[in-house]
Amino acid sequence: MNLSLERFSFGRSLTIATLAALAAGVIAGSFFPAAADGRWGGFASVVETLGAAWVRGLRMAILPLVVSLLVVAILGSRERMSVARTGGAAVGIFFAAYVALALLTLAVFPPLIRALGVARGAMATLRLNASAPPAAGESMGAGFSDQILQIIPTNPFAAAAEENILQLVVFTIVFAVAASRLELAKREAVLSVFTPVADAMLVVVSWLIRVSPVAVFALAFVAAREIGLGAAQILIAFAIMTSAVMVVAILGLTLTAGTLGKVGTARFVRAAWPGQVVALTTRSSLASVPALVQGAKARLGLPDRLIGFGIPFAASTFKPSRLVSTPGKLLFLSWIFNVPIDVFGYAFFVGYAMLLAVTTVGIPNQHARNVMLPAYLALGIPVEGVVLIASVDVLWDFSATALNSTGYLAATALLPREAAVAHEASPEAVAT
């Protein structure tokens, strides 16, 4: 069984509406007096209430969504493990690339934030929802052994009631891994319970996404009333930083594939360029697959059976842009909301991102932020920040598709030549 969110994709019209709502909210909030009273004060109160209501609706869906989605993803991934074992070298390459990209983001993002002059705590006043979940940031100053103990729930139901998402995620992963060891009939019984729950909660999320321009307007309005046009500058700064780090990641993958893949950097650039152009113009890394296959054959001279497995398998499983954008968002949001994140918290976040990137295939970029939302909340990042920062995703989406396209070809070039695995795996990979 494979959970896919493609049916909840709303296209470019929603993206345009969200950007328009963001711009309108920033402009309206910037020129609206923060101390306004009377009817204008009433208008501001209504707008703030709309934003708060939307945020509460999103938080309402988080707990059942994270539990059901993780269970379905981990159990459903068991059927793909035969492909993963067949392409064990590919899985190792994906994992190494994810770790490298997360470390690159950790090394580059903080200096970029300071270089662009983004003030620490610049949006700390933007909190329309309740306070952060208990223990979300309390363990940051504790020792390593205390941190380990604090993420292990003594009562998963209490953790859910207290919205302690970190403990709930740990329990759900343990439960799902244990359920994956059951015999087939029992495993399918567990899936039959959680799959409808996951689908139902995704429908709820899709309803919220449909009206997200209203929420973005409200959140941008409130933020702009507090800090003026600086709100737009902060969001644009994030888009610039993310694009810059993704360009660095493209260069890193190119050099790595050319050197370790023994195909030559110049040849790799010529092979990857047509696919990158397609990815940039269509904003779809999957659309670049035919051009990448042609480049791998004509420019790199890779074996047909290696290409036939490597590129489709990477296109269905490997999403390098997510290990730049999501950790980058975490670092940026922690800065502007003044929420401390230590190495332990960052490692948890990256591990969660890698788990979902590997086990939950077929998720469009616009929905990746929804399945990652529990991880942000677990570390004390407010929902408002995640929603606002996601409204400018389109500004760096071009570099993200180019990075994914480059990653597909780089991963294939790095595969051992003797690992020309059974071509039967590729139709499954393409279909996923």
C-alpha positions in Angstrom: 0.0 0.0 0.0 1.2 3.5 -0.9 -0.1 6.7 0.6 0.1 9.5 -2.0 -1.0 13.1 -1.7 -1.0 13.9 -5.4 -4.8 14.0 -5.4 -4.7 16.9 -3.0 -2.6 19.1 -5.3 -4.3 22.4 -6.1 -2.1 23.8 -8.9 -0.7 27.2 -9.6 -3.9 29.1 -8.9 -3.6 28.5 -5.2 0.1 29.5 -5.3 -0.8 32.8 -7.1 -3.6 33.4 -4.6 -1.3 32.8 -1.7 1.4 35.1 -2.9 -1.3 37.8 -3.6 -2.7 37.4 -0.1 0.8 37.6 1.4 1.5 40.9 -0.5 -1.9 42.3 0.4 -1.6 41.4 4.0 1.9 43.0 4.3 0.8 46.2 2.6 -2.5 46.5 4.6 -0.7 45.7 7.9 2.1 48.1 7.2 -0.2 51.1 6.7 -2.7 50.1 9.4 -2.0 51.8 12.7 -1.1 49.3 15.4 -3.0 51.2 18.0 -6.1 51.8 15.9 -9.4 51.7 17.7 -13.1 52.0 16.8 -14.2 50.3 13.6 -10.7 49.9 12.3 -9.7 48.3 15.5 -12.6 45.9 15.1 -11.5 45.1 11.6 -8.0 44.2 12.9 -9.6 42.0 15.6 -11.6 40.1 13.0 -8.6 39.5 10.8 -6.5 38.3 13.8 -9.4 36.0 14.8 -9.6 34.5 11.3 -5.8 33.8 11.4 -6.0 32.3 14.9 -9.0 30.1 13.9 -7.1 28.7 10.9 -4.1 28.0 13.0 -6.2 26.2 15.6 -7.8 24.1 12.8 -4.3 23.1 11.5 -3.2 22.2 15.0 -6.4 20.1 15.5 -5.3 17.9 12.5 -1.7 17.5 13.5 -1.9 14.7 16.2 -4.0 12.2 14.3 -2.2 13.1 11.0 1.3 12.5 12.4 0.3 9.2 14.0 -1.6 7.7 11.0 0.8 9.0 8.4 3.9 7.7 10.2 2.3 4.2 10.7 1.1 4.0 7.1 4.5 5.3 5.7 6.6 2.8 7.7 4.3 -0.2 7.2 3.8 0.7 3.5 7.6 1.0 3.1 8.0 -2.7 3.8 6.7 -3.6 0.4 9.4 -1.4 -1.1 12.2 -2.9 1.0 12.9 -5.6 -1.7 13.6 -2.8 -4.1 15.7 -1.0 -1.5 17.7 -4.2 -0.8 18.2 -4.7 -4.6 19.5 -1.1 -4.8 21.3 -1.1 -1.5 24.1 1.1 -2.9 21.5 3.6 -4.0 19.9 3.8 -0.6 23.4 4.3 0.9 24.1 7.1 -1.5 20.7 8.8 -0.7 21.4 8.6 3.0 24.9 10.0 2.7 23.7 12.8 0.5 20.9 13.7 3.0 23.4 13.9 5.9 25.8 16.0 3.8 23.0 18.4 2.7 21.7 18.8 6.3 25.3 19.5 7.5 25.8 22.0 4.6 22.6 23.8 5.6 23.6 23.9 9.2 27.0 25.4 8.3 25.8 27.9 5.7 22.4 29.2 6.9 23.4 30.9 10.2 26.1 33.0 8.6 23.8 33.9 5.7 21.1 35.0 8.2 23.5 37.3 9.9 25.0 38.6 6.6 21.5 39.6 5.4 20.9 41.5 8.7 17.9 39.6 9.9 17.3 40.5 13.5 17.1 37.7 16.1 13.5 37.5 17.4 12.2 39.7 14.6 8.8 37.9 14.6 8.7 36.8 18.2 5.5 38.8 18.8 3.6 36.9 16.1 1.9 34.2 18.1 -1.9 33.8 17.6 -2.1 30.3 19.0 -1.6 28.8 22.4 1.8 28.5 23.9 4.3 26.0 22.6 3.7 22.4 23.5 5.1 21.3 26.9 8.8 20.3 26.8 9.1 21.6 23.3 12.1 23.7 24.1 12.7 22.7 27.7 15.3 20.1 27.0 17.6 22.3 25.0 19.7 23.2 28.0 19.7 19.7 29.5 22.4 17.1 29.3 22.4 14.4 26.7 21.1 11.7 29.0 18.3 14.0 30.2 17.4 14.8 26.6 17.1 11.1 25.8 14.9 10.4 28.8 12.7 13.4 28.0 11.7 12.1 24.5 10.7 8.7 25.8 7.0 8.8 26.8 5.9 7.0 29.9 2.3 7.4 28.8 1.6 8.0 25.0 -2.0 9.1 25.8 -0.7 11.7 28.2 1.8 12.9 25.6 -1.0 13.3 23.1 -3.2 15.1 25.6 -0.3 17.5 26.4 0.5 17.9 22.7 4.0 16.7 23.4 4.6 15.9 19.8 8.2 14.8 20.2 7.3 12.0 22.6 4.3 11.1 20.4 6.5 10.8 17.3 8.9 8.5 19.2 6.1 6.2 20.4 4.5 6.1 16.9 7.8 5.1 15.2 8.4 2.4 17.7 4.8 1.1 17.3 5.0 1.2 13.5 8.3 -0.6 13.4 7.0 -3.3 15.8 3.8 -3.6 13.6 5.9 -4.1 10.5 7.3 -7.3 12.1 3.9 -8.9 12.4 2.7 -11.5 10.0 1.1 -10.3 6.7 -2.6 -10.6 7.8 -2.0 -8.7 11.0 0.1 -6.1 9.3 -2.6 -5.5 6.8 -5.2 -5.2 9.6 -3.1 -2.4 11.2 -2.9 -0.7 7.8 -6.6 -1.0 7.2 -7.2 1.0 10.4 -4.6 3.7 10.0 -4.9 4.3 6.2 -8.5 5.6 6.3 -7.5 7.8 9.3 -4.6 9.2 7.4 -6.7 9.8 4.2 -9.4 11.5 6.3 -7.0 13.8 8.0 -5.4 14.7 4.7 -8.9 15.7 3.5 -9.1 18.0 6.5 -5.7 19.4 5.7 -6.8 19.9 2.0 -9.8 21.9 3.2 -7.5 24.1 5.2 -5.1 24.5 2.2 -8.0 25.6 0.0 -8.6 28.6 2.3 -4.9 29.2 3.2 -4.7 32.5 1.3 -7.2 33.9 3.9 -4.9 32.6 6.7 -1.8 34.0 5.0 -3.4 37.4 4.6 -4.3 37.4 8.3 -0.9 36.3 9.5 0.9 38.7 7.2 -1.4 41.5 8.3 -0.6 40.9 12.0 3.1 40.5 11.3 3.2 43.7 9.2 1.3 45.7 12.0 4.1 44.7 14.4 7.2 45.2 12.2 6.0 47.0 9.1 7.4 46.2 5.6 10.2 44.4 7.4 7.9 41.3 7.4 8.2 41.1 3.6 11.9 41.7 3.7 12.3 38.8 6.2 10.4 36.4 4.0 12.2 37.4 0.9 15.6 37.1 2.7 14.6 33.5 3.5 13.8 32.8 -0.2 17.2 34.3 -1.2 19.1 32.2 1.3 17.4 29.0 0.4 18.0 29.5 -3.3 21.7 30.3 -2.6 22.2 27.1 -0.4 20.5 25.0 -3.1 22.9 26.4 -5.8 25.8 25.5 -3.5 24.3 22.0 -3.1 24.0 21.6 -6.9 27.6 22.5 -7.2 28.6 20.1 -4.5 26.6 17.2 -6.1 28.2 18.0 -9.5 31.7 17.9 -8.2 31.0 14.8 -6.1 29.5 12.9 -9.1 32.2 14.0 -11.5 35.0 13.0 -9.1 33.8 10.0 -7.2 31.6 8.8 -10.1 34.6 9.0 -12.4 32.7 10.6 -15.2 34.4 14.0 -15.1 32.9 17.2 -13.8 32.6 18.8 -17.3 30.9 15.8 -18.8 28.5 15.6 -15.9 27.6 19.3 -16.3 26.9 18.7 -20.0 24.8 15.6 -19.2 22.8 17.3 -16.4 22.2 20.7 -18.1 19.2 19.7 -20.4 17.4 18.1 -17.5 18.1 21.1 -15.2 16.6 23.4 -17.9 13.4 21.2 -18.1 13.2 21.2 -14.3 13.6 25.0 -14.1 11.0 25.8 -16.8 8.4 23.3 -15.7 9.0 23.4 -11.9 8.9 19.6 -12.0 11.9 17.5 -11.4 10.0 14.4 -12.6 9.6 16.1 -16.0 13.4 16.1 -16.3 13.8 12.3 -16.2 13.7 11.7 -20.0 16.4 14.4 -20.5 18.5 12.9 -17.7 18.3 9.4 -19.2 19.4 10.8 -22.6 22.3 12.7 -20.9 23.4 9.6 -18.9 23.5 7.6 -22.1 25.0 10.1 -24.6 27.3 12.1 -22.3 28.3 9.8 -19.5 28.1 6.4 -21.2 26.5 4.6 -18.3 25.2 1.1 -18.8 21.6 1.0 -19.8 20.6 -1.3 -17.0 22.2 1.0 -14.5 20.4 4.0 -16.0 17.1 2.1 -16.2 17.2 1.5 -12.4 19.1 4.4 -11.0 17.3 7.4 -12.4 13.7 6.2 -11.9 14.5 4.9 -8.5 16.1 8.2 -7.5 13.2 10.2 -9.0 10.7 8.3 -6.9 12.7 8.2 -3.7 15.4 10.8 -3.6 14.4 14.4 -2.7 17.6 16.3 -1.9 15.9 19.7 -1.9 13.9 18.7 1.2 17.1 18.3 3.2 18.0 21.9 2.4 14.6 23.6 2.6 13.2 22.0 5.8 16.3 22.3 8.0 16.8 25.8 6.5 13.3 26.7 7.6 13.9 25.3 11.1 17.1 27.4 11.5 15.5 30.5 10.1 12.3 30.3 12.1 14.3 29.5 15.3 16.2 32.7 14.7 13.3 35.1 13.9 11.1 33.6 16.7 14.1 33.4 19.2 13.5 29.7 19.8 16.8 27.9 20.8 17.6 24.8 18.8 20.6 22.7 19.9 22.4 19.9 18.0 20.2 17.2 19.5 17.0 19.0 18.3 18.5 19.6 14.9 19.4 15.9 14.6 15.9 14.8 15.6 14.4 17.1 13.0 16.8 15.9 10.2 16.1 12.3 11.2 12.4 12.9 10.9 12.8 14.6 7.6 14.9 11.7 6.2 12.4 9.1 7.5 9.5 10.8 5.7 11.6 11.4 2.6 12.5 7.7 2.3 9.2 6.1 3.4 6.6 8.5 2.1 7.0 8.8 -1.7 4.7 10.7 -4.0 4.3 13.8 -1.8 4.4 17.1 -3.7 6.6 19.9 -2.3 3.6 21.9 -1.4 2.5 19.2 1.0 5.9 18.2 2.4 5.6 21.1 4.8 2.4 19.7 6.2 3.9 16.3 7.1 6.9 18.1 8.6 4.8 20.4 10.7 4.8 18.1 13.7 8.6 18.2 13.8 8.6 22.0 13.8 6.0 22.1 16.6 7.9 19.5 18.6 10.8 21.9 18.8 8.7 24.9 19.8 8.4 26.6 16.4 5.0 28.4 16.2 2.6 27.3 13.4 2.2 30.9 12.3 5.8 31.0 11.3 5.7 27.8 9.3 2.6 29.0 7.4 4.1 32.4 6.6 7.5 31.1 5.5 5.8 28.5 3.3 3.9 31.2 1.4 7.2 32.1 -0.4 8.1 28.6 -1.3 7.4 29.4 -5.0 10.3 31.9 -4.9 12.9 29.1 -4.4 11.0 26.3 -6.0 12.9 26.7 -9.2 16.2 26.0 -7.6 14.6 23.1 -5.7 13.6 21.3 -8.9 17.0 21.9 -10.4 18.6 20.4 -7.3 16.4 17.4 -7.4 17.1 16.9 -11.1 20.8 17.1 -10.5 20.5 14.7 -7.6 18.8 12.0 -9.7 21.7 12.0 -12.2 24.4 12.3 -9.5 23.1 9.4 -7.5 23.0 7.2 -10.7 26.5 8.2 -11.6 27.7 7.3 -8.1 26.3 3.8 -8.3 28.9 1.1 -8.7 29.0 -0.1 -12.3 28.7 -3.7 -11.2 25.4 -2.8 -9.5 23.5 -2.9 -12.7 20.5 -4.2 -10.8 17.5 -6.1 -12.1 15.6 -3.8 -14.5 12.3 -5.2 -13.1 12.5 -2.7 -10.2 12.2 0.3 -12.4 8.5 0.1 -13.4 7.6 0.1 -9.7 9.8 3.1 -9.1 8.3 5.0 -12.0 4.8 4.2 -10.9 5.2 5.3 -7.4 
